[in-house]
Amino acid sequence: MKLRHHRGPIFTVPYGQLGAVENMSRDWVIDKMSINVTYDIDLDLAKKVIKQVGKELAADPEFAPNIIEPLKMQGVEQFGEFAIQLRMKMMTRPGEQFVIRRKAYALLKKAFHENGIKFAFPTVQVAGRDDAEPAAAARQALKLVKGAPPEEGT
């Protein structure tokens, strides 16, 4: 039996070695997507925005023929250290989910920005012992720029 991978290579498998065969190119695919948002999010607004993006995708003549069920929010997947993870899904024709997903992410970024919904990402905050230390470091940097030697002990 010859099987072609979606990226091109052909695999030849002797019939005697065949076990269960999974066909992922038939009928439909459910594509699940996750995004991280900040903890101050209005979940109802996010759900409405995601639903609107799903409608926009389903109305686009380029994507509509390949969308079986539009993008919708399934809910909160988990609470993370720095984000709330939202889960979404859509049903598409097999092989088309990749290009539709890319477009969905682009539309989500734009729609979230327009509605004040922020994506979450890990950050690091660095703090000194007091306000005097950063000022001292800035003075030393300025002296170096002007060509003066740094003070002892810095």
FENQUI-V919012 format. One line per field, one symbol per residue. ss: DSSP state (2 for helix, 1 for strand, 0 for the rest). A space follows every 10 residues. Layout:
BEGIN
ss = ???
END
This chain:
BEGIN
ss = 0111000001 1100222000 0000000011 1111111000 0022222222 2222222220 0002221111 1111111110 0001111111 1100002222 2222222222 2222000010 0000000000 2222222222 2222220000 0000
END
